[in-house]
Amino acid sequence: MKLGKALFVLALAALIASPAYAETQNVKVSGSIDAYWFYRENFDLRDNNDVGVVPAGSAAALYDHGAAGSIAEKSEADSFFMSVTQVQVAADLTDNVSTVINIANQRDWNADTFDGVGGTGNDAAEYDIDLDLAYVQMKEIFYSPLTLTVGRQDLLFGRGFIIGWNPIDPNASIQADEYTALQAFDAVRATLDFQPWTIDVVYSKILENDPNPEDDIDLWIANVNYKFAEYNAVAEGYYVGHLDRSLLSGVAATGSTTNDTHTLGGRVQFDPISQITLGGELAYQLGSYRAAVADPERDRSAWGVDIFGTYRWDNVWKPELTLEYVSLSGEGNMTATTEDYGAWNSLYRGKFWTAYADFREFVYGTSDAADQPASTNQNLIQVKGSLKPMEDLLLEGAFTYLWTDEDIAGRSDEIGYEIDLQAVYDYTEDVSFGVLLGWFVPGDFYSSPNDETALDLVSSVKVTF
């Protein structure tokens, strides 16, 4: 009798579940395993600063692990391994509905105590599995040109000058946070496809904090893109609103949105001839800024500029040469004043030009208390070349010179220069090997003992399936 009941329950469960399985048209499982080896020297720009002390008055790097003894802030040469493992499941359902789930583990190899936190470190979190992507996409919903994407998803607009990268290291399990695989947004995205026009409207919850609307961070995006029929040309305009009412602003109790950033911008790119690509992007930021509750509110007025040109030779080695200029406006007077606040807010920029300099005081803290994050108050000009002497081998080299937009405390505006060399070999369609070597040479902005050359050497093996 019990056996009969059990069989009846199983048959009923199968009958109920079968329609759900039938709705799945196609399931694809994919993933990747990336392994890195790092060798780094003088990342805080001070030689033999073994204790890694953050100078008094220095701003903490946004994604640094924060412990005074963390390896990320030491300058003595260090080498370590890191791996990133991802598994993704994508399912196509009926009626133009699809889903994507991506999970990842990222960790430094057996670095249980690298943070130096009482000897316990992150041994409990090193092997944690984190959610990267989890979204549902509905095409032609309500209206044939409309696609709705809901959930944790990647967002990249244009070349990533404003939106493209939302890095997190939730378990503090890696030192090289610029290599994190977790960079998605919790968002709702509506896309209207009127070829050649594409219109995107996005809302993203960046930070919820307490169940209180006065301490959140919200992100709004409106992007209009037009692709021309000739010259491989594209033009787009956008609005990005970053509404910061978080506790970090110090004014949550008043409900005042005093750290809002409103970005208006546009981008154009085209090929006047098949061998040349020219492009430029210009953005202006307004809004309000307040560093602390005791400071007066200041009006934002900042600029971001990116201009580039690429020439491609008609040669079997496919050589290319790119010249690019980038300007992120700065603020020389960071103290509380009633003047306009001119420092550029890079928000979630996904475009980076260097291996080290782009991450100063952003991922890695330097030993100079007056140093500002590389995400603001920085101009650069870069010459970058690449070629493929073999079909499976890509060689790249770049020289980047950097200087401040606004002088800081009467210092020189010369941040320094960086040389980056990279080689990528595609062993098969699924396996690639890479080597990156970069030197950042500090300029006259820095002075002894905080002016040592930083060295970054990274080798990698990447497998996709």
URLINRA-V566302 format. One record per run of one state. SS is the DSSP state (2 for helix, 1 for strand, 0 for the rest). FROM is the first residue (numbers start at 1). TO is the last residue. If there is no record, write none. Layout:
# URLINRA-V566302
SS/FROM/TO  SS/FROM/TO
This chain:
# URLINRA-V566302
0/1/1  2/2/22  0/23/25  1/26/41  0/42/70  2/71/73  0/74/77  1/78/92  0/93/96  1/97/108  0/109/129  1/130/139  0/140/145  1/146/153  0/154/162  1/163/163  0/164/176  2/177/179  0/180/184  1/185/194  0/195/196  1/197/207  0/208/212  2/213/215  0/216/216  1/217/227  0/228/233  1/234/244  0/245/246  2/247/249  0/250/251  2/252/254  0/255/260  1/261/273  0/274/275  1/276/289  0/290/297  1/298/312  0/313/319  1/320/328  0/329/340  1/341/341  0/342/347  1/348/348  0/349/356  2/357/359  1/360/360  0/361/363  1/364/364  0/365/377  1/378/390  0/391/392  1/393/403  0/404/413  1/414/426  0/427/430  1/431/442  0/443/453  1/454/464  0/465/465
